[in-house]
Amino acid sequence: MTPRKALIIDPSARHRLRVTAVLGDHPALTVVGAVGSVGEALKRAERNRPDLVVIDADFGGNQGLATLRQVIAALPDAAVWVLTDQGTARGPSAREAFRLGVQAWLVKPPLGVDDLRSTLYSAADTLLTGTRTTDPEPVGTPSEPVVRPAKRPVLKAVPPGTGRVRASAPAPPPEPMHGEPRASTQRPVLQTPMPGGMAAVRPLGTPASSSESLPARALGRGPDIQQSPLAPTPGPPASASHSGPTPPPPEPPRPAPPRPPRRSRARRAPAPPPPPPRPRPTLIVMGASTGGEEAIALVVAGLPPALDVPVVVIQDMPDYFLARFADRLHSQGPLPAALAVQGEALLPGRVWVVPGNHHLEVQGPPGAYKVHLRGGRRVHGNRPSVDVTLTSLVRPDAGPVQVVILTGTGRDGADGAKALLPHGAHVLAQDKATSVVYGMPGAVQEDGTAHLVLPLQSIPGGLRARLQDPPTL
């Protein structure tokens, strides 16, 4: 089946990027334009009549419905899908939109690209059958939710008794080996002096028997008590309770206090000095692919009007679209922009867009950069390729380069940026949250090449800080 041509109308540049990337990957669709207003959409439709229009308008009042009437009247043969977060598919705005001829009312998911892809692909698989649907039960109704949040990982509870617990009391002594004498656990003994220098040994707290009785004078009790030699010797008491009070149990031995940890005599190695700041760039090279058209436009619009270095933009698109893209950058300002021409000097304060189906190599030193266009095989599937331009600057006289890697598929630009690091290059990458596809900036970050990772809206500020003298980032 021939891919249907889709045109996207969305006032938000960020949402335009996401919708363009998702629909561009669908095998039954090809995106011929992504614009922010109906006027731009009608101009784009004059050159390439779309089969499908995906629109997000302000449906808080009558402005959104008026926009729909204008689009449907100008493009009567195109299917119109509404992708919005204002109202449900059963609300009054949706009912009026279906009365006007809208094919689908899609609820914009709030989570991310994966949920947006699920919503749009479900609509494409259901509605791209060559017939217009008039059923008032559209895709995205409450009966068929379009938001499918991923399940959060569940933390496993630790079963009782399996955790590690530090002992608060000393461990019992180890069992003796076979043949070793077992340490005595009996109570300490008391030695009582006997007449003639001898001593009777008995356990501490045990009352002495009559056979162990001492002379009264030895105990300080007065005169001796004589016993008859024929009198029977009294035996030991029947029980300890009749001989006196029960002694208290002995106290357990106290553990020895822990020794303080010994301090290592090895001295801590001093921290390495911070790396010297990167020099101020003499050239800016900006690369992107999928979703890069809007990202580049936003970054270029935020550059200072008095920029004193040239800017080279590498976006893999057909030559015709790149010429229109250069005109758009030129019209939105603040810097003049044009397609690069063979042998032309890269003047400071200008934006040069690499033409389609060509690689661009930068020749000459700073202040005398020149364009060299050539053919050759595709690199990472791209022509023009970011790696080809960056590799041409890996030379001692090229000067420090500011590399900007924006949203895109694959890893184009990662190898060239890494090769430029020894030559004073500074690498700035777009973060994952604002990237339509996190291939190119993700590869730079994964290689450890990116000095700075920023959201798309913060990249112009980061570039202005780098262009100061001296740079503050």
Secondary structure, DSSP 4 states (H G I P E B T S, - for coil): -PPEEEEEE-S-HHHHHHHHHHHHTSTTEEEEEEESSHHHHHHHHHHS--SEEEE---TTSSHHHHHHHHHHHH-TTSEEEEEESSS-TTSHHHHHHHHHT--EEEEPPSS-HHHHHHHHHHHHHHH-SSS----SS-TT-TTS----PPPPPPPPPPPTT-S----SSPPPPPPPPTTSPPPP-SPPEEEEE-GGG-EEEEETTPPPPGGGPPPHHHHT-SS-----TTSPPP---S-HHHHSPPPPPPPPPPPPPPPPPPPP-SPPPPPPPPPPPPPPPSEEEEEE-TTHHHHHHHHHHTS-TT--S-EEEEE---HHHHHHHHHHHHHH-SS-EEE--TT-B--TT-EEEPPTT-EEEEESSTTS-EEEEE----BTTBSS-HHHHHHTT-STTS--EEEEE-SBSS-TTHHHHHHHGGGT-EEEEE-STT-SSBSHHHHHHHTT--SEEE-GGGHHHHHHHHTSSS---
